[in-house]
Amino acid sequence: MSSVTTYRVGRPEEFISATRIQESIVAGVEKRALVWLAERTPACISPDQLTILGFISQCLAGVCYALARWNPDALLLGIVCLALNWLGDSMDGTLARVRNRQRPRYGFYVDHVTDTIAAFFLMGGLALSGYVHPGIALGMLVAFLMLSIEAYLATYTLGKFQLSYWKFGPTEIRILLALGNLTLLKHPMIKVFGKKLLLFDLGGAIAIAGMGLMLIVSAIWHTARLYREEKII
């Protein structure tokens, strides 16, 4: 399923149209659920408040991972934080659109600045948790930030903002993390070719490789497109 929303960035008097593309596995169901929730959200709750909820919740998820080093039950609280992060991070824009109270430049900037800071807290918590090697956590953070930079550059130069890659988006990542938390309570280690590894080390290595491949493919594709569109004869 796919969801395409058009918004504009730049000065109010000279906006540049950009397209927000969401083609993840759960995009269709998620969009309907978010609109349903937004239509029933009390007037006293604003998009900004939801943005703050999403930001704080993701930071707290990182804190939960750090605390899980001493008390594994913190992983369960981390799932709650991930759910609240989904609610705040996914609902803020939907609520603004449903109420026709959009601030495209402000919303785009604030949403992704807070995402960047929150990602640091989340991966920092993982690095301190003992459930993943700090180098793997750092690698995931770097790969995420590099992929984000490519997406923001494509937004500016090509007029499209890619929210998902190969049917995978932020919601799917949260679901995998939540399932991973539950698995860690019983099986923090996994055997691969007879060798014991931390479960999240394996998952993290796969995530790094996946984001790296997405980055390379997207960069090549977008570079080729820009070259064709601005070819000097």
Phi, psi and omega in degrees: 000152180225154178224123182238124179234135179260134173219174186230142178234156182119194178291147182306324184277350181218054181298147173252122182295137176224152183245128180267115187249122178231109184233035182282173183302317186260010188304314183297309180295318181298316182298316179297319180295319181293319178296318178301315179293318182297321181293342182248008180283130179304146183298337182286348179262125184252161175303322179298320179296323177292323176299316179296318178301313180298318181296308182297321182296319179292321176299318180292330175299320175297319177298320179298319177298318179297318180292334181297343176300327181254332180220103183302337180297342177297339177296326178292319176296327177299325178296319177299318180295321178295322178295318178293324176298317177301314182300310183290314185288328182270333187272336188299311179292321179298317180298318179297319180290318180298322180272359184055045179238047187279142171230082192303313183292313178299312182297315180299313183295306184297317182302316187272337171293315179293324177300320181295313180294317181295325178297323177299316179295317182297311181288328175296318177297319177298318181298329181270352190286333187085355179266355179210144178294135181307325179296323178292317179299317178296319178299319178295320179297313180298315180297319178298314182293321179294318178294323178296317179300316179299319180295319180292322177295320178294324177300316183286317188271332185246350178075026176220140179245113184272114180267340181223154178229126176052048177067016181238129180222189182303322182294318178298323179295318178298319180298316179297319178297318180297315177296322177297320178300316179297320180293323181300330181298330182249325187225075179289342180247156178219148179261128177231115183053040177081359181251135180279132178227154170294135181305315183285341172294316179295312179298320180294319179297319177295319179297318179298314180298318180296312180294324177297317179293318177301318180298312182297313181297314181296317181297317179295314182299313183289323177298315179298319180295315180295324178297317180294319184287335181239034181292132179268120182267000000 
